[in-house]
Amino acid sequence: MKNVYGMIAGSAMLVILASSTLLRKLQYETFHIIHIIMVALILIAAGMHRPDIIMVGKIVIIAASLWIADRTLRLLKLAFYGFGNTATITSLPHGG
């Protein structure tokens, strides 16, 4: 079963590589969603692939912790600065 987790992690890495070359410029939002899902899948599958090696487990836990902290801080920043904002749109002079 451990080999299956390794194949899942490797396949997810290939999906990220393929989507970065094909989707990133054309459909960035789709690429971004795929990237987030695949990173989470890679971290979980890599940790399950080699749970007996303590160093790999520590690296996966640290990487996952950093990634979760990044996502949490981004969400908090969006929640804090995203509400109550207004914008005024005016045309530029000389038809710009």
DSSP file (Angstrom, degrees, kcal/mol; ACC not computed):
  #  RESIDUE AA STRUCTURE BP1 BP2  ACC     N-H-->O    O-->H-N    N-H-->O    O-->H-N    TCO  KAPPA ALPHA  PHI   PSI    X-CA   Y-CA   Z-CA
    1    1 A M     >        0   0    0      0, 0.0     4,-1.5     0, 0.0     3,-0.3   0.000 360.0 360.0 360.0 -29.6    0.0    0.0    0.0
    2    2 A K  H  >  +     0   0    0      1,-0.2     4,-1.7     2,-0.2     5,-0.1   0.859 360.0  55.7 -63.5 -34.0    2.9    2.3    0.6
    3    3 A N  H  > S+     0   0    0      1,-0.2     4,-2.2     2,-0.2    -1,-0.2   0.843 101.8  57.2 -66.8 -31.7    3.9    2.2   -3.0
    4    4 A V  H  > S+     0   0    0     -3,-0.3     4,-2.3     2,-0.2    -1,-0.2   0.911 105.2  50.7 -64.3 -41.6    0.4    3.3   -4.0
    5    5 A Y  H  X S+     0   0    0     -4,-1.5     4,-2.5     1,-0.2    -1,-0.2   0.885 109.3  51.4 -63.7 -37.8    0.8    6.5   -1.9
    6    6 A G  H  X S+     0   0    0     -4,-1.7     4,-2.5     2,-0.2    -1,-0.2   0.895 110.1  48.7 -64.5 -40.1    4.2    7.1   -3.6
    7    7 A M  H  X S+     0   0    0     -4,-2.2     4,-2.5     2,-0.2    -2,-0.2   0.870 110.4  51.5 -68.1 -35.7    2.5    6.8   -7.0
    8    8 A I  H  X S+     0   0    0     -4,-2.3     4,-2.4     2,-0.2    -2,-0.2   0.937 111.6  46.7 -64.9 -45.8   -0.3    9.1   -5.9
    9    9 A A  H  X S+     0   0    0     -4,-2.5     4,-1.9     1,-0.2    -2,-0.2   0.919 114.1  47.9 -62.9 -43.2    2.2   11.7   -4.8
   10   10 A G  H  X S+     0   0    0     -4,-2.5     4,-2.0     1,-0.2    -1,-0.2   0.897 111.6  49.9 -64.2 -40.7    4.2   11.4   -8.0
   11   11 A S  H  X S+     0   0    0     -4,-2.5     4,-2.2     1,-0.2    -1,-0.2   0.894 108.6  52.5 -65.2 -39.4    1.1   11.6  -10.1
   12   12 A A  H  X S+     0   0    0     -4,-2.4     4,-2.0     1,-0.2    -1,-0.2   0.876 107.7  52.3 -64.3 -36.6    0.0   14.8   -8.3
   13   13 A M  H  X S+     0   0    0     -4,-1.9     4,-2.3     1,-0.2    -1,-0.2   0.899 109.2  49.4 -64.5 -39.9    3.5   16.3   -9.0
   14   14 A L  H  X S+     0   0    0     -4,-2.0     4,-2.8     2,-0.2    -2,-0.2   0.870 108.0  53.9 -66.7 -36.0    3.0   15.5  -12.7
   15   15 A V  H  X S+     0   0    0     -4,-2.2     4,-2.7     2,-0.2     5,-0.2   0.910 109.2  48.6 -63.2 -41.8   -0.4   17.1  -12.6
   16   16 A I  H  X S+     0   0    0     -4,-2.0     4,-2.1     2,-0.2    -2,-0.2   0.925 112.7  48.3 -63.5 -43.8    1.1   20.3  -11.2
   17   17 A L  H  X S+     0   0    0     -4,-2.3     4,-1.4     2,-0.2    -2,-0.2   0.932 114.6  44.9 -62.4 -46.0    3.8   20.2  -13.8
   18   18 A A  H  X S+     0   0    0     -4,-2.8     4,-2.1     1,-0.2     5,-0.3   0.910 114.6  47.7 -65.7 -42.4    1.3   19.7  -16.7
   19   19 A S  H  X>S+     0   0    0     -4,-2.7     4,-2.1     1,-0.2     5,-1.3   0.832 107.1  57.2 -70.5 -29.8   -1.1   22.3  -15.4
   20   20 A S  H  <5S+     0   0    0     -4,-2.1    -1,-0.2    -5,-0.2     5,-0.2   0.860 113.7  38.9 -69.6 -32.3    1.6   24.9  -14.9
   21   21 A T  H  <5S+     0   0    0     -4,-1.4    -2,-0.2    -5,-0.2    -1,-0.2   0.824 128.9  30.1 -84.0 -31.0    2.7   24.6  -18.5
   22   22 A L  H  <5S+     0   0    0     -4,-2.1     4,-0.4    -5,-0.2    -3,-0.2   0.871 129.5  25.8 -96.4 -41.9   -0.8   24.3  -20.0
   23   23 A L  T  X5S+     0   0    0     -4,-2.1     4,-2.8    -5,-0.3     8,-0.3   0.721  95.4  83.4-100.0 -23.7   -3.2   26.2  -17.7
   24   24 A R  T  4<S+     0   0    0     -5,-1.3    -1,-0.1     1,-0.2     4,-0.1   0.869 101.9  33.5 -57.7 -43.2   -1.3   28.9  -15.9
   25   25 A K  T  4 S+     0   0    0     -5,-0.2     3,-0.2    -4,-0.2    -1,-0.2   0.806 127.7  37.7 -82.2 -29.4   -1.4   31.5  -18.7
   26   26 A L  T  4 S+     0   0    0     -4,-0.4     2,-0.3     1,-0.2    -2,-0.2   0.911 133.5  14.5 -89.8 -45.8   -4.8   30.7  -20.0
   27   27 A Q     X  +     0   0    0     -4,-2.8     4,-2.3     1,-0.1    -1,-0.2  -0.684  66.8 169.3-131.8  76.7   -6.9   29.8  -16.9
   28   28 A Y  H  > S+     0   0    0     -2,-0.3     4,-2.8    -3,-0.2     5,-0.2   0.883  76.9  53.7 -62.6 -40.2   -4.9   31.0  -13.9
   29   29 A E  H  > S+     0   0    0      2,-0.2     4,-2.2     1,-0.2    -1,-0.2   0.909 110.0  47.9 -62.9 -41.2   -7.8   30.5  -11.4
   30   30 A T  H  > S+     0   0    0      2,-0.2     4,-2.4     1,-0.2    -1,-0.2   0.924 112.6  49.6 -63.1 -44.2   -8.2   26.9  -12.5
   31   31 A F  H  X S+     0   0    0     -4,-2.3     4,-2.8    -8,-0.3    -2,-0.2   0.909 109.7  51.9 -59.1 -43.3   -4.4   26.4  -12.2
   32   32 A H  H  X S+     0   0    0     -4,-2.8     4,-2.2     2,-0.2    -1,-0.2   0.911 110.5  46.8 -63.8 -43.4   -4.4   27.9   -8.8
   33   33 A I  H  X S+     0   0    0     -4,-2.2     4,-2.2     2,-0.2    -1,-0.2   0.923 114.1  47.7 -64.2 -44.7   -7.2   25.6   -7.5
   34   34 A I  H  X S+     0   0    0     -4,-2.4     4,-2.8     1,-0.2     5,-0.2   0.910 110.8  53.1 -61.0 -42.3   -5.5   22.5   -9.0
   35   35 A H  H  X S+     0   0    0     -4,-2.8     4,-2.3    -5,-0.2    -2,-0.2   0.913 109.6  47.0 -61.2 -45.2   -2.2   23.6   -7.4
   36   36 A I  H  X S+     0   0    0     -4,-2.2     4,-1.9     2,-0.2    -1,-0.2   0.927 114.8  46.0 -63.8 -45.6   -3.7   24.0   -3.9
   37   37 A I  H  X S+     0   0    0     -4,-2.2     4,-2.2     1,-0.2    -2,-0.2   0.916 113.9  48.2 -64.5 -43.2   -5.4   20.6   -4.1
   38   38 A M  H  X S+     0   0    0     -4,-2.8     4,-2.8     2,-0.2    -1,-0.2   0.863 108.5  53.8 -69.0 -35.5   -2.4   18.8   -5.5
   39   39 A V  H  X S+     0   0    0     -4,-2.3     4,-2.4    -5,-0.2    -1,-0.2   0.931 110.5  47.1 -63.4 -44.0    0.0   20.3   -2.9
   40   40 A A  H  X S+     0   0    0     -4,-1.9     4,-2.1     1,-0.2    -2,-0.2   0.922 113.7  48.4 -61.8 -43.1   -2.3   19.0   -0.1
   41   41 A L  H  X S+     0   0    0     -4,-2.2     4,-2.9     1,-0.2     5,-0.3   0.897 110.6  51.1 -64.0 -41.1   -2.5   15.6   -1.8
   42   42 A I  H  X S+     0   0    0     -4,-2.8     4,-2.9     2,-0.2     5,-0.3   0.926 110.2  49.1 -62.7 -45.2    1.3   15.5   -2.2
   43   43 A L  H  X S+     0   0    0     -4,-2.4     4,-1.7     2,-0.2    -2,-0.2   0.915 115.8  42.8 -62.8 -42.9    1.9   16.3    1.5
   44   44 A I  H  X S+     0   0    0     -4,-2.1     4,-2.0    -5,-0.2    -2,-0.2   0.945 117.8  44.6 -68.2 -47.9   -0.5   13.7    2.7
   45   45 A A  H  X S+     0   0    0     -4,-2.9     4,-1.8     1,-0.2    -2,-0.2   0.882 112.3  51.8 -67.1 -38.2    0.6   11.0    0.2
   46   46 A A  H  X S+     0   0    0     -4,-2.9     4,-1.4    -5,-0.3    -1,-0.2   0.902 110.9  48.5 -65.6 -39.2    4.3   11.6    0.8
   47   47 A G  H  < S+     0   0    0     -4,-1.7    -1,-0.2    -5,-0.3    -2,-0.2   0.873 114.9  44.2 -66.7 -36.3    3.8   11.3    4.5
   48   48 A M  H  < S+     0   0    0     -4,-2.0    -1,-0.2     1,-0.2    -2,-0.2   0.734 105.9  63.9 -79.2 -22.3    1.9    8.1    4.2
   49   49 A H  H  < S+     0   0    0     -4,-1.8    -2,-0.2     1,-0.2    -1,-0.2   0.910 121.1  15.8 -68.0 -43.0    4.4    6.7    1.6
   50   50 A R  S >< S+     0   0    0     -4,-1.4     3,-0.8    -5,-0.1     7,-0.2  -0.492  71.0 148.3-130.6  64.3    7.3    6.6    4.1
   51   51 A P  T 3  S+     0   0    0      0, 0.0    -1,-0.1     0, 0.0     6,-0.1   0.717  70.1  64.9 -72.3 -17.6    5.9    6.9    7.6
   52   52 A D  T 3  S+     0   0    0     -3,-0.1     2,-0.8     1,-0.1     3,-0.1   0.715  84.3  79.7 -79.1 -19.6    8.7    4.8    9.0
   53   53 A I    <>  -     0   0    0     -3,-0.8     4,-1.8     1,-0.2     5,-0.2  -0.801  69.1-159.1 -89.9 114.5   11.4    7.3    8.1
   54   54 A I  H  > S+     0   0    0     -2,-0.8     4,-2.4     1,-0.2     5,-0.2   0.869  86.8  55.2 -63.4 -39.5   11.3    9.9   10.9
   55   55 A M  H  > S+     0   0    0      1,-0.2     4,-2.5     2,-0.2    -1,-0.2   0.910 107.1  49.3 -64.0 -42.6   13.0   12.6    8.8
   56   56 A V  H  > S+     0   0    0      1,-0.2     4,-2.6     2,-0.2    -1,-0.2   0.917 111.3  50.6 -62.3 -42.5   10.5   12.4    6.0
   57   57 A G  H  X S+     0   0    0     -4,-1.8     4,-2.4    -7,-0.2    -2,-0.2   0.902 110.8  48.6 -61.2 -41.9    7.7   12.6    8.4
   58   58 A K  H  X S+     0   0    0     -4,-2.4     4,-2.6     2,-0.2    -2,-0.2   0.913 111.8  49.0 -65.4 -42.2    9.2   15.7   10.1
   59   59 A I  H  X S+     0   0    0     -4,-2.5     4,-2.8     2,-0.2     5,-0.2   0.919 112.6  47.7 -63.7 -43.4    9.7   17.4    6.7
   60   60 A V  H  X S+     0   0    0     -4,-2.6     4,-2.7     2,-0.2     5,-0.2   0.910 112.5  49.0 -64.8 -41.8    6.2   16.7    5.6
   61   61 A I  H  X S+     0   0    0     -4,-2.4     4,-2.4    -5,-0.2    -2,-0.2   0.915 113.3  46.8 -64.4 -42.7    4.8   17.9    8.9
   62   62 A I  H  X S+     0   0    0     -4,-2.6     4,-2.5     2,-0.2     5,-0.2   0.934 114.4  47.1 -64.8 -45.5    6.8   21.1    8.7
   63   63 A A  H  X S+     0   0    0     -4,-2.8     4,-2.3     1,-0.2    -2,-0.2   0.917 113.9  47.5 -62.5 -42.9    5.9   21.7    5.1
   64   64 A A  H  X S+     0   0    0     -4,-2.7     4,-2.7    -5,-0.2    -1,-0.2   0.897 111.5  51.2 -65.5 -39.5    2.2   21.1    5.8
   65   65 A S  H  X S+     0   0    0     -4,-2.4     4,-2.4    -5,-0.2    -2,-0.2   0.916 111.5  46.9 -64.2 -43.4    2.3   23.4    8.9
   66   66 A L  H  X S+     0   0    0     -4,-2.5     4,-2.4     2,-0.2    -2,-0.2   0.908 113.4  48.9 -63.5 -41.6    3.9   26.2    6.8
   67   67 A W  H  X S+     0   0    0     -4,-2.3     4,-2.4    -5,-0.2    -2,-0.2   0.919 112.6  46.8 -66.6 -43.1    1.4   25.7    4.0
   68   68 A I  H  X S+     0   0    0     -4,-2.7     4,-2.4     2,-0.2    -1,-0.2   0.893 112.2  51.1 -65.7 -39.3   -1.6   25.7    6.4
   69   69 A A  H  X S+     0   0    0     -4,-2.4     4,-2.7    -5,-0.2    -2,-0.2   0.909 110.1  50.0 -63.7 -41.3   -0.2   28.8    8.2
   70   70 A D  H  X S+     0   0    0     -4,-2.4     4,-2.3     2,-0.2    -2,-0.2   0.938 112.4  46.2 -61.3 -47.6    0.1   30.6    4.9
   71   71 A R  H  X S+     0   0    0     -4,-2.4     4,-2.1     1,-0.2    -2,-0.2   0.888 113.4  49.9 -63.6 -39.2   -3.4   29.7    3.8
   72   72 A T  H  X S+     0   0    0     -4,-2.4     4,-2.5     2,-0.2    -2,-0.2   0.926 111.3  47.8 -66.0 -44.9   -4.8   30.8    7.3
   73   73 A L  H  X S+     0   0    0     -4,-2.7     4,-2.5     1,-0.2    -2,-0.2   0.890 111.4  51.1 -64.3 -38.6   -2.9   34.1    7.2
   74   74 A R  H  X S+     0   0    0     -4,-2.3     4,-2.3    -5,-0.2    -1,-0.2   0.910 111.4  47.8 -63.7 -41.5   -4.1   34.8    3.6
   75   75 A L  H  X S+     0   0    0     -4,-2.1     4,-2.5     2,-0.2    -2,-0.2   0.907 112.5  48.6 -66.1 -42.1   -7.7   34.1    4.7
   76   76 A L  H  X S+     0   0    0     -4,-2.5     4,-2.6     2,-0.2    -2,-0.2   0.902 111.3  50.4 -64.7 -40.6   -7.4   36.3    7.7
   77   77 A K  H  X S+     0   0    0     -4,-2.5     4,-2.7     2,-0.2     5,-0.3   0.911 111.3  48.5 -63.1 -42.3   -5.9   39.1    5.7
   78   78 A L  H  X S+     0   0    0     -4,-2.3     4,-1.7     1,-0.2    -2,-0.2   0.910 113.6  46.9 -63.5 -42.4   -8.8   38.8    3.1
   79   79 A A  H  X S+     0   0    0     -4,-2.5     4,-0.6     2,-0.2    -2,-0.2   0.888 115.7  45.5 -66.9 -38.7  -11.4   38.9    5.9
   80   80 A F  H  < S+     0   0    0     -4,-2.6     3,-0.2     1,-0.2    -2,-0.2   0.935 126.2  27.0 -72.1 -46.9   -9.7   41.8    7.7
   81   81 A Y  H  < S+     0   0    0     -4,-2.7    -2,-0.2    -5,-0.2    -1,-0.2   0.569 110.1  71.1 -93.2  -9.5   -9.1   44.0    4.6
   82   82 A G  H  < S+     0   0    0     -4,-1.7     3,-0.5    -5,-0.3     2,-0.4   0.702  81.7  76.9 -84.7 -19.7  -11.9   42.8    2.4
   83   83 A F  S  < S+     0   0    0     -4,-0.6    -4,-0.0    -3,-0.2     0, 0.0  -0.736  97.5  13.8 -98.4 140.0  -15.0   44.2    4.2
   84   84 A G  S    S+     0   0    0     -2,-0.4     2,-0.2     1,-0.3    -1,-0.2   0.547  84.1 142.5  82.4   7.6  -16.1   47.8    4.0
   85   85 A N        -     0   0    0     -3,-0.5     2,-0.3    -4,-0.1    -1,-0.3  -0.577  27.0-172.3 -81.2 144.7  -13.9   48.7    1.0
   86   86 A T        -     0   0    0     -2,-0.2     2,-0.3     2,-0.0     0, 0.0  -0.930   6.3-162.4-131.1 158.7  -15.2   51.1   -1.6
   87   87 A A        -     0   0    0     -2,-0.3     2,-0.5     2,-0.0    -2,-0.0  -0.996   8.3-150.7-141.1 145.9  -13.9   52.3   -4.9
   88   88 A T        -     0   0    0     -2,-0.3     2,-0.6     2,-0.0    -2,-0.0  -0.978  12.0-155.3-117.9 126.6  -14.8   55.2   -7.2
   89   89 A I        +     0   0    0     -2,-0.5     2,-0.4     2,-0.0    -2,-0.0  -0.892  19.1 169.3-105.0 123.0  -14.3   54.8  -10.9
   90   90 A T        -     0   0    0     -2,-0.6     2,-0.2     0, 0.0    -2,-0.0  -0.968  33.8-112.7-129.5 149.2  -13.7   57.9  -13.0
   91   91 A S        -     0   0    0     -2,-0.4     3,-0.1     1,-0.1     5,-0.0  -0.488  33.7-112.9 -79.2 151.2  -12.7   58.2  -16.6
   92   92 A L    >   -     0   0    0     -2,-0.2     3,-0.6     1,-0.1     4,-0.4  -0.418  40.2 -91.7 -78.1 156.6   -9.3   59.7  -17.4
   93   93 A P  G >  S+     0   0    0      0, 0.0     3,-0.8     0, 0.0    -1,-0.1  -0.299 106.2  28.4 -66.7 155.7   -9.0   63.0  -19.2
   94   94 A H  G 3  S-     0   0    0      1,-0.2    -2,-0.1     2,-0.1     0, 0.0   0.823 135.0 -61.2  63.7  36.4   -8.9   63.2  -23.0
   95   95 A G  G <         0   0    0     -3,-0.6    -1,-0.2     1,-0.1    -3,-0.0   0.664 360.0 360.0  72.6  17.3  -10.9   60.0  -23.5
   96   96 A G    <         0   0    0     -3,-0.8    -1,-0.1    -4,-0.4    -2,-0.1   0.467 360.0 360.0 -79.3 360.0   -8.4   57.7  -21.6
